Amino acid sequence: MGETHELLPLPPEGVGLNNPEVGRYVACEGLAPAETHGRWTESETVRLRFRLPFRPEGGVVLRLESLGYVARGLVAEQRVELSVNGHRM
């Protein structure tokens, strides 16, 4: 995974993880290569690293959209734990 300082700052409109240019803005660990609909996880842990263009006074809103894969008899549930800079949210 690339170093955070090598990444371009996130654009104000954000960037989708299935965008062919995502590697310029987000360092992804634990995700499969991008597909048109999104990305699959490849491990129990996914790490995303990115840079902001500036440090906003009021904080940051991070919007993640995800769908869990649930299959009757195989996968009953999916759980998500979110940590930011090592702090569990």
C-alpha positions in Angstrom: 0.0 0.0 0.0 1.3 3.5 -0.9 2.3 6.0 1.7 -0.3 8.6 2.6 1.9 11.5 1.7 2.2 10.1 -1.8 -1.6 10.4 -2.3 -3.4 13.4 -3.8 -5.9 15.1 -1.4 -9.5 13.9 -1.8 -11.5 16.0 -4.2 -14.4 17.9 -2.6 -17.0 15.7 -4.4 -15.3 12.5 -3.0 -14.2 9.5 -5.0 -15.8 6.1 -5.4 -13.8 3.0 -4.5 -14.8 1.6 -7.9 -13.4 4.6 -9.7 -10.4 3.7 -11.9 -8.5 6.8 -10.5 -9.2 5.9 -6.8 -5.5 4.8 -6.3 -4.4 8.4 -6.8 -6.5 9.4 -3.7 -7.1 6.4 -1.5 -4.7 3.6 -0.4 -6.8 0.5 0.0 -5.9 -2.6 1.9 -8.1 -5.7 2.1 -10.2 -5.0 -0.9 -10.4 -6.8 -4.2 -9.8 -4.9 -7.5 -12.6 -2.5 -8.5 -15.6 -3.7 -10.4 -18.2 -1.5 -12.0 -20.6 -2.0 -9.0 -18.0 -1.6 -6.3 -15.5 -3.8 -4.5 -15.4 -7.0 -2.5 -13.5 -7.4 0.7 -10.6 -9.9 0.7 -9.9 -10.1 4.4 -11.5 -9.5 7.8 -10.0 -6.1 8.0 -10.1 -3.3 5.4 -8.0 -0.2 5.8 -8.5 3.0 3.8 -6.0 5.8 4.0 -6.5 9.2 2.4 -5.5 12.9 2.6 -7.8 15.9 3.1 -7.1 19.0 1.1 -7.1 21.0 4.4 -8.1 20.5 8.1 -11.6 21.9 8.5 -12.4 23.7 11.8 -15.8 21.9 12.3 -14.5 18.4 11.6 -15.0 16.0 8.8 -18.0 14.0 7.6 -17.0 10.7 6.1 -19.8 9.0 4.1 -19.4 5.3 3.4 -22.0 3.3 1.5 -21.8 -0.4 1.8 -23.8 -3.6 1.3 -23.2 -6.7 3.2 -23.3 -10.1 1.5 -25.8 -12.4 3.3 -26.6 -15.8 2.0 -29.1 -18.1 3.7 -27.3 -21.0 5.3 -23.9 -19.6 4.5 -23.5 -16.1 5.9 -26.1 -15.0 8.4 -24.8 -11.5 9.1 -22.1 -9.0 8.4 -20.7 -6.8 11.1 -18.8 -3.5 10.7 -16.6 -1.8 13.3 -15.2 1.6 12.4 -12.1 3.2 13.7 -10.6 6.5 12.8 -7.0 7.2 13.6 -7.1 4.3 16.0 -10.2 5.4 17.9 -13.3 3.2 17.7 -16.4 5.1 16.6 
